[in-house]
């Protein structure tokens, strides 16, 4: 299945290696485990340097006056591409783990911890916690949403997933995942990115994120009598620029590591029917305490 139609709940045979491309070397295809230990961590608590004031090549902060940071990009986050129609979430997790400088982490280990090919956001939250990362999970629905029972994207696996996913939500608090049932505003999302201390996985409707697919979504049903439904996809936010109002995104289905997505387009894609507005914020202790607690 081509990248622009990749979904989360489909099934394909395994066997291909995941290729990891670093922003500093797009042609690199070295093993994941060897690159993880050499990648500098973006966490301020690991480096001993404030993420917002850090001026190394791993981040690109630009200040404006007394109001804060205008632009912040974690440029050291590698670009890990997906190869199946269900593993975009795993690729996003792998990008975060490599950027965190965690050794001995590769795609095979992620598959051992998360053996299903019907991957939900709560699966990714638990996977990140296994590696000791601090995770805040925002969603408007706790557990499988019954409104999706007849949605073609979810229909195949909903019955099998319902019990497993519901239990993962119950277990979340016990393993230290902070779950909040609420929508995240545009201002909050931008503020968290500009803080420089977190990476954010967002579930989107890919057709709403891609302008070509969005145009097809509007035109094809009328012209051909086709009904184009929800196409779930995970992307990783690594930065935000306030002047242009654009996010810097690592998309596991894209060929290029740095994609620019307008704030308006991302908001439309992440709030579409089918996403439950799922967001995972992976942060250091400082950001979790000041930016997310009690939000």
Steps between C-alpha positions, in 0.01 A plus 500: 500500500651841403601744777208738443248228582674348802270420788534381858288189512588325175694177473806424289762229514817600681855457376630842396748688712410844626735758350605783729614823335668769708439864426876553483540217248186417301673212325600323819367146540710373790345275762261663742674369809836649402360843422294526817802514727670765288203735469518792743206518737259790474390461865629787716514272805735262320729770361496736797418790265175693487316393186380853424845655535687219330693623197659182367409355160233280656253785544429831328345754738430859396391749767282803457482767767371414845208288383695179456620284215383564148643192334629169631600189307655177629718437196681198649191278480560229236252422226385138525282383215222247525486204263159355578153643504469472880836596656512881467451524877794269567716712269407812701590324826832393352582858400440615858707219651793570269482874568505417873832322458366171632736212416405152385170605351396380158191414304506132601481592868202725436324216323568268794341749740217584260425186294163614362456649153189687613676776691311754708636815663485338844728223366758765415464663841576172677788432263664834580456441875684167470809705421448732798384804305246740648175484303185710513207365299219733393184360340131584490401133537626256763510160334366389160241739363175313420423764235773346285349151492371550144800699377686289241838600643417347840243237408736210434669503842257678732356188659842346571651828618225615732595294806875544456485875448257552788736316735794712385306811598430348843869416545628840383495669842674203663799526266527879525324618185318829564167476313274802460162474330480831320575683181831684459476856370716636220660743743597222740652287228705789367613600848619148580703486180653842560600393852772291338464215747267254331422301189138436408336209317172598337234277346363661185275426208762486229257618235451822691872552553602451135360779276486270196307235688277765654413627151426146386285449806286794388486430126505123444184410691301748293658399169522123546245418765782390733488525878846576637521428872739569782868410448677495836868586517754595768747785454763646733517873572859618551461877480285806445557839337266772625558749218402260221261308730647169385595180677814311411393138462667160467258292293584126487330477158693790345825486307635828640585532872383860549143576401326829567131481587286805570343523844157522337554181297628307801206611714255384234676165459536426872140592582344289225249227573693185583794654684339565842748791495770265634829667595803357682736755658839350586686743721771549756401552865524877480254537215258248651496695827461850355324445170259212547417453868147605578443612141 
